[in-house]
């Protein structure tokens, strides 16, 4: 891949480019000042001193100072020696005040930027500074220090260029990072149709290569998982078929024997038939969970929340006398659901709560709604879910009744319920509340009625 495509080399090139840009701007400034001096647009830093030296002898040999001999490039103030008043000046007001102070109270500090020549009756103070100045008097008064303005303007240009380059550099890094993030997100979502984009730097190529290897491993893992699931489904289907045939034979014979038995024996036969019906219910639960065509057979329709809750509340309360239903929903909302399937799924949760709740306690079902979701919160009064149950509660055949002494609970209800909730684009969560009682949250999307 070569070292030239590394991020560190690109960064060094970027820094070098910024350095050359700074040197270019500096060279441009020097060239501009040199051009200005050559074309008499600027005065060199020592120009006032040179001009002043040329008129020194004329000033000192005269009685009065003739302003016409003073070059226009010089800033000066002429004083009358007897009155100490200004005879003439072309200085700015600030420099004129400084020249008065220097003339009346001469000291090394005050005279540091002035040259003084004396004629017989007058004195002249010529202002100088070791910096470039505009040759034009008016420009010199308005902009006494053009070097500062040139420097500020150059720094401003360089800062704009620097900010533009930083944004460009950061945009490249963000784009490269986004490519990795998108691939990582698809791997997380177990998306098998991943396109691996080309990246610019070797460091990112290494990461992308690792992600490609991870994706290949994911594909193999998912394919193996599908094979295992298909094999498992097939084996369960065969097992169910093998169980149903002898069960049908047994059921038929029991019905025949029951018809010929006396009243005492019929009670025993009814117990056997109830046990057979429990087995059939168990088999039907396995079929519902195992077959993948369940989603295709759903009867989805738009139903108002009010209508669905009326039906659901009637069904839930028929399950026992210790159930409280609280409705906090808005009447204008509606759901797109399979009413029978969803009712059965929620009933499974309520039955679970009844099993976990002591007879003298109540099971709560709270229904509430926000802007785009409806929530069913089923709260039991039992000891709460164990840590294992919170993790595995919806897994197939999982039950906290390890001895399976309760024949009505096979570890299938929550598995079936979660599958139905997902078919309705919702989610289900097991949790314990502040009172350490078990809660099951079911959340479903709602449709808001138009108009």
N, C-alpha and C positions, 0 to 999 in steps of 0.2 A: 504493500500500500504506500510505502514511502513516508519519510518524516515530514515532507512538505505539506501533507494534508492533515497534520495534527492541529489541535486547537491552540497549543502553545506557540507554534510557528505562525499561525494566523494572528494571534495576539501580538507577537513581536512585530509582524508586518504592519499591523494597525498602529502600534506605538511609533514605529519608524515613519509611517506616513504622516502622523500628526507632527512629529519633529521636523520633517522636511517642509510641511506647510508653514510652521512657525518661522523657519529659516527663510522661506520664500517671502513671507510678509515683511520680515525684517529687512531683507535685501531690497524689496520694493520700496520701503520707507527711505532707506539710504539713497537709493537711486532717485527718488522723488526730491529729496532735500538737495542732492547734488545738482540735479537739473535746475531746481529753483535758484540755487546760488549762481550757477553759470548763466542763467537768463535774468539775473537781477530781480527775481521775485522774492528771494530771501536774502538777508544779510548774514554773512558768516559771524560766528560768535565774537571774533576779535575785530570785526570791521569798524565798530564805533571808536575803538582805541586808535586804530590806524588813521582814520579820518581826523580824529582830534589832534593827533601828533602833527598833522600837516598844517594846521592853523595856529599851532602854539606860538610860533615866532611872530606872526602877524598880530595876534592878540596882545602879547606882552610888550610889543614895541609901539602900540597905539595908545592914545589918550582915552578914546572911547571905542567900544567894540562894535564893529560894523556887522550887523546880522547877515549881510549879503555874502560874507566870506565863509559863513558856516554851511557846510554841506547839508542838504535836506534830509539826509539819512540820520542825522544826529538829533537827539532830544536834549534840549538845553534850557537853561534859565539864566538871564543876565540880571545882576544886582547892581544898584548904585551904592558905592562904598560909603558915602556920607549919610544917606538916609536908610540904607539897608533894605530898600524897597525894590520890588521887581520892576525892571525896565521892560523886559520882553521874555516870553517863554512859549515854547510849543509842546511842553510836557503835558501829560494827563494830569488831572487834578490830584490824584494820589501821589504821583511822583513829584509834582510841583510842591506839595506840602512837605514831602521828605527832603526836597532840595532846600527849602526854607530852614528846616530844622538843622540840616547839615551846615548851612552857611552861617546861621546865627550861633550854633553850638557845635562847632566842629570837633569831631572825635574820630578815632580810628574806625569804630563800628558804623557811625553815621556816614562817613566818607568812603566806605568800602565799595560802593557802587557808583561813585561820582569822580570825575576828573575836574580839577579846578585850575583855571588860568586867570591871571590878574593883569589888567591894563592899568593905566595910571589912575583912572577914576571909576572903573567898573571891574566887576568880577563875573566870570562865567562858570557855571557848573554844568558839565556834560554828563548825562546819565549813560551808563553802560552796564551790560550783563553778559556773562559768558554763555550765551545761548543764541540760537538762531532767532532772527526776527524778520517780520515782513519789511520789505523795502518801502512799501507805501505807508505814508505817515498815518492816514486814517485807519488802515487795517492794523497798524501797529498799536494804535490807541485802543481799538476794540478788542483785538486779540494780542495782548502783550507777550504771550508765550505760546507760539504756534507748535512748538515741539511737543508740549503736553497734549494739545488737541490731536495732533497726528498719532501720538502714542495711544491715547484713549480710543480713537477711532480704529486703530490697528488691533488693539486688544479686543474691542467689541466684535470685529470681523472674525478674529480667531476664536472667540468664545462661541459665536454662532456656528462656525465650522466644526468646533469641538462637539457642541451639543448635537448637531446633525449626524456626526460620525458615531457618537455614543448611541444615539437612537437607532442608527443603521446596524451597528454591531449587536445591540441588544435584540433587535428584530430578528436577526439571523439566528441568535442563540434560542430565542423563544420559538421560532419556527422549527428548529431542530428538536427542541424539547417536546413540542406539540406532537411531532411525529412519533416519538417514543411513548408519550402519554396515550395517544390514540391506539397504538398497538397494544400497550399494556391493558387498556380498558377493554379491548376486544378479547384479549386472552382471559381477563377476569370474567367477562360475560360468556365465556366458552363459545365464542364465535369461531366457527371452523373456516369461514371464508375471509381470511385475513390477507390483505395485500400489504407487503412490506415495502414502504417507500424508500427511495434512495436518500442517504444522508451524506452530509458534506465532510464531516471530520472522522478521522480514524477512531477516536474514542467512542463516537456515536455508532460507528459501524460495528465495533466490538459488542456494544450493548444490543444493537439490533440483531446481530448474529446470535447472541445468547437467547434473545426473545424468539427468534425463528426456531431455534432448537427446542425451546420450551413449548412453542406452538405445535411442533411436530410430535412432541411427547404427549401434549394434550389431546391431539387428534387420535393418537394410538390409544390413549386412556379412555376417551369417550367411545371409540369404536368397541373396545373391550367391554366397557360398561354396558353398551347397547346389546352386545352379544350375550352378556351375562343376564341382563334384564329379560331379553327375549327367551333365553333358555329357561329362566326362572318362571316366566309367564306360561311358557309351554308346559313345563312340568306341573305347575299348579293346575292348569286347565285339565291335563290328563288325570291328576289326582282327584279333582272335583268330579270329573266324569266317572271315574272308578268308584267314588263314594256314592254318587247319586243313584247308580243302578241298583246296588244292593239295598240302599235306603228306600227306594221306591218299592222293591219287593217286600221289605220288612213292613213298610207302611200299609201296603195292600193286605198282607196277612193279618196285621193287627186289627185293621178295620173289619175283616171277615170274622176273626175270633171275637171281636167286641160285639158283633151282631148276634153271636150265638151264646154269649156269656150271660150270667145272672147279674143283678145290680151290684153285688159286692165286687165281683170280678171286673165289671165295667169301670169302676173307679180306678182300679190298677191300670187298666188299658188306657184310660184317659191320661194318666200320668206318663205312660210310655209315649202316647201320641204328642203330649206337650214337649217331651224331651226330643222327639223326632222333629217337631216344628222349630225347636231351638237350633237343632243341627242344620235344618234347612235355612233358617235365618242367617246362621253363621256362614253357610256356603254362599248365600246370596250376597252377603257383605264382601266376601272374598272376590266374588265375580265382579261386583261393582268397582272394586279397587283395582283388580287385576286387568280388566279389559280396557284397552286404550280407546275404544270407540264410544266411551261414555260422553265425551265432550261433543261428538258429532250428533248424539241423540238428544241433546238438551233442547228444550222448548223455550227459547229466549223471547221475552216480550216486554214491552214497556208497561210498568205497573206503578201506580201512585204509591208513595210511602204510606199514606193513610190506609189504603186498601190492604197492602201487604201486612202492615202491622196488626190490623184487625184480625186477619186470618192467622197470623203467627201467634198473637196473644191468646187466641182461642185454643190453638193446638198446644201451646206451652202450658197453659193452665190446666189442660186435660191430663197432663203428665203427673200432676200432684197438687195438693192443697197448700203447699208451703212455698209458692212462687209469687214474687212481687214483680210487676212490670212497670217501669217508669218511662214515659214517652216525652222526650224533649225535642222533637223534630218539628220542621216547618211544613205546613200543609201543601205548599206549592211544589215540593220536590217530588221526583219520580225516579224509579230504578229500572234498569234493563236487566232482567233476571229470568231464570227458570224458577217459578214460584215453588213448585213441588220439591225440586231438588234442593233449593236454598233453605226452605223450611225444614226439610229433613236434616240438613247439615247443622242448622242452629239447634234443632231439637236434640241432636246428639250431644252438643255441648251442655245443654240444660240437664239432660239425663245424667251426664257425667257429674255435674254440680250437685244434683239430687243425691247421687250415690255417696258423695263426699261430705254431705251436710247432715248433721244430727237431726232426728225427727222433729224436735221442738224448735229448730232454727229455720230461717227463711233463705231461699235462693233469690238473688236479685238479678233482673235483667234490665239494664239501663240503656235506652236507645237515645242517642243524641246526634246532632248534625252540625257541621260547619259549612263553609262556603261550597265545597265540592265533594265532601265525603260524609258518609253516614257510619256511625259506630254502634256496635252492639257489645256491651260489656256485661258478661255473665259472671257474677260473684257468688261463690259458695261460702259456707261457714265452716269448712273443714280445716285441716291442719296446714294447708298450703301445699304447693308442689315441691317435691324434693329437687335438689340440684340436677340429678339425673333426669327427672321428669321434664324439667324446663328445657333440657337439651334434646331429649329423645321422645318427648310426649307424642309427637305426630308420626313417629316411625311405625312401619307396619309390624303388627303383633306385639308392640311394646305395651306393657301394663305394669303398674306398681303392685298389683295383686300377684306376687311371684308364685304363690301356690295355685293361682287360678281357681280358687274355691268358689268364686261367684260366677255362675254359669252364664250370666247375662252380659259379661264383659270379656271381650276377646282381644282387646288391643287393636280394634279396627275403626272405631267411631271417629276419633280425631284424625286418623289418616284419611278417611273418606271425606271428612269435613274440610280439611285443608285443601284437598284436591278440588272440591267444589268451589271453595272460596277463590282459589287461583284461577279457575275457569271463568269466574266473574270479575277478573282483574282486581281482586282484593288481596288482603293479607290477614293472617291470623297470628296472634302472639299469646303465649302462655306467660303468666307472671304472678308474683305474690304482692298483695297490697300492704299498706302500713300495719294492718292488723294481722299480718301473716296468713291471711286467707287466700285461696286460689282465685285468680281472675283470668278469664279468657277474653281477649279483645279481637273482634272481627270488624274490619274496616272495608267498606265498599264504595266505589265511585257512584255519584248520583247524577241524574239528568235534571236540569232546571227547566221547568215549563216555560215556554216562550209566551210573551205577552202577559 
